[in-house]
């Protein structure tokens, strides 16, 4: 799922699955590198979309 600021959100069934995705990257989607980072808890309203 992507929000209005262009951030994608992923939900994992297990912590192990999430850890694997975070540790085994970087990932590519349609030849575009996707860098995954665990959300730090900072309010999403404080993030700005880069243009």
N, C-alpha and C positions, 0 to 999 in steps of 0.2 A: 504494500500500500504506500502511496506517495502523498505527502501533505502539500499545502499551497506553497511552501517554501522550497519544494523540490527534494525533500528528504524522504527516503524510503524506510519503511519499518518492517521488521521481520519478527515472526513469532515462532518459537521452537517448542517442540514437545518435551525435550529434555535439556538439562544443562549441558550434558555431554555433546549433544548436537550443536548447541550454540557455541561451545568452546571450540569444537572442530572447525566451524565456519570462521570464527575469529582468528584461529591460529594457522589455518592452512591457506590463507589468501596470499596474494591478491587474487580476486576472482574477475572473470571477464564475462560481460554480457554484450553480445553483438560487437565484439572487438573493442569494447569500452571498459577500461579498468574500473572495478568497483572496490573501493576501500571500505571495509567494515570496521566500525568502532562501537563499543558498548556505550549506550546513552549514559551520561554522567548524572542525570537528574536535573540539569539546568532547564528552566522553563523554555518551551519551544518558541514562545513569543519573542524571546530575546535573540533568536537566530535570524539571520538575514540571508536571502537567496542571492548568490553571486550571479551577476549578469555579464 
